[in-house]
Amino acid sequence: MHGSGRNLRWRLPALAAGVVLVVSACGSSSTPAASTGAVASTGTAASSGPATAPSTGAGTSSAPAVGEFCKGMNIVFFPGGTPGGGFETVVYNGAKAAQAAFGPNVTYQWSDWDPSKMITQFQQAVATKPDGIAVMGHPGDSAFDPLIQDAEKQGILVTVMNTELPKAEAQYAANGTGYVGAVLHDAGASLANETITRAGLKSGDEVMVWGLKAQPGRGERTLGITDTLTAAGLKVDYFEIDDATNKDPAAGVPIFTGYISSHPGVKAIFIDHGNLTSAIPTFMKAANLAAGSVYMAGFDMSPATVQGIKDGYISLVIDQQEYLQGFEAVEQLCMTKSYGFGGLFINTGAGFVDKSNIDAIAPLVTQQIR
């Protein structure tokens, strides 16, 4: 694969056949251990190096079976937040399924959704000289790209999940740097537009947005929400999710209740955070809000979010299909290392979930696949 830029990155839907194969073969994955820090699989170490083509030519031998072609490859994988967290556990489960299917050795690093910690852990991962690293792009291109450049010079493959690093993806696409996740600004805009229609919002109505606008890259989804609402003439009250709430949604209860007490006329609230979306029923109950009294919109599925939708507290959710973010990132590294494939752009942004379709999705959420 030659060249760089978005024309190079194939925009693919989920690779359904491969996922179905893995789910049927492996079943649902267990949740990560409660302890923090790295969780490593066993296996012998392999030397690092650039992507190489398979040693045997086409037609000289049969292709290796699933579960064999990536054995011996060492990968460091960043699921995101903390072990047991609703969103990151599903990412982790997807990565574990790919690990079981393709055979690499994978070490997992938890970041508490802290961009600075992601940078430090990436530097530590590079020092161990793995064959590949799957990162979340929350720190942004300016912080991450010099480190990725250094890793690439050492022959370490890097691919990106959840939050784009557009410059790095363009520069190293031919080396296997892909992206798997939602197109963030588009996802935020879609949620805002859908909510305006469903909730009957009109110019001058007051809405709250609780997001991560200050984070480079990751903030694009929040900007998609606020840009769309502002363009529609709505009065937007914006609150940045602080570090404590980013790590533990319970820390946000006083912020939410304080806002509601001083803004009783708010029509809709947008929460740009999967784990905080799952805590919407807790927030509303703490603020003495009845289910459905305020239109609540957010992101990502979890068992708590399913129940919140069924009980009427959560009105609308976009599902990122985060299981695929874990699965396809590991697969990307394996395919590049084993066969020299370039980076793929896989948009996991899905449709909307509400009371009308939650029953169809709920069983998969229970299994921590959706």
Secondary structure as UniProt FT lines:
FT   TURN            6..8
FT   STRAND          11..12
FT   HELIX           16..26
FT   STRAND          39..40
FT   TURN            58..60
FT   TURN            66..72
FT   STRAND          74..80
FT   TURN            83..84
FT   HELIX           86..102
FT   STRAND          105..110
FT   TURN            112..113
FT   HELIX           115..127
FT   STRAND          132..136
FT   TURN            138..139
FT   HELIX           141..153
FT   TURN            154..155
FT   STRAND          157..161
FT   HELIX           166..172
FT   HELIX           173..175
FT   STRAND          179..181
FT   HELIX           184..199
FT   TURN            203..204
FT   STRAND          206..211
FT   TURN            213..214
FT   TURN            216..218
FT   HELIX           219..231
FT   TURN            232..233
FT   STRAND          235..240
FT   HELIX           243..247
FT   HELIX           249..252
FT   HELIX           253..262
FT   TURN            264..265
FT   STRAND          268..271
FT   HELIX           274..278
FT   HELIX           280..286
FT   TURN            287..288
FT   TURN            291..292
FT   STRAND          295..299
FT   HELIX           303..310
FT   TURN            311..312
FT   STRAND          316..318
FT   HELIX           322..339
FT   STRAND          345..347
FT   STRAND          352..353
FT   TURN            355..357
FT   HELIX           358..366
FT   TURN            367..368
//
